[in-house]
Amino acid sequence: MQRSLVALLLMAVVLTVLPFLVTPYDLSLMGRFLAVGLVALGLVWAWGYAGILSLGQGIFFGLGGYAIAMHLKLSALSPGELPDFMVWNGIEALPWWWAPFRNPAFAMSMAVLLPATLAFTLGILLFRRRVTGVYFSLITQALALAFSTLLISQQGLTGGFNGLTNFASFLGQSFADPIFQRGLYWATALLVLLAIGSSLALRSTHFGLVLRALREGENRTRFLGYDVALYKAAAFSLAGFLAGLGGALFTLHAGVVSPAFVGVQPSIEFVIWTVLGGKESFFGAVLASLLGGFVRDRVSSLFPDLWLYLVGGLFVLVVLLPALRSTYRKGAKGVQGHGRLPQGRRA
């Protein structure tokens, strides 16, 4: 624990001074990738500690992003005005479920509560029916695809394929102000550090110990009297909470949210960053998201058509890595076994 605190302190120092060493463009990218790191951090809880592989974290990421984006669109309008895409699509009155998002506190609350509640509800329904493993992964991936399709199809309510764009200010501060951009980056870094610190503390509690127990032996944990479905749903809800927070922060940094950020491809990328960072490492998940994001930015800028193939290759590697590691260990044990002399014989 002491080493983790030292690492957290070192990370805080580095993240604090970086804005003075990088360009505004790279600073904006760092803010986005730190936000993605929160999603990967949630996957560490869901997959690394509870054994739940979700391929649909884009749903919760998108809910957080759209919640804050709805506030950003409404805050720039006078009472009675409609967002531009609604006017273009013939909408004559603001939908009732849009109106509360004019309040910034409500929008920020919904950015994390909606994903957490949806994740808990979905999790408790599926885990009560013992839906786990690859079946759970496929269901979450299908839901991510359905969610992005729904957003595209409801153009008059969600902005359709283009999503929600053209944000001017947040809490009265202009997005074009360099001071605000730097402050937004530091706020994001602070939330990431708090999330890592809280995760380190939560890992040592009874909740963290039970999660690790059910990951190693779900039936044994159930026979000990623990409500396994409830614990797994709580871990999945925590992952949804962090994904929603990441989506809201990403939207503030990027200045846009669209169905492209919530579908299958981004959901798979979240899993890749988690695996590359170590699926039980809170620090690794964030660092992999940062480094992977920069690699993605550079590669996609130079070779726009190459990035998708690289993502596909990384995903195949991520899937095969556990099997390759197991084969290597068995092979190493076999070599050691053949190298031993039979008992009773001396060299």
Disulfide bonds with the S-S distance in Angstrom:
none
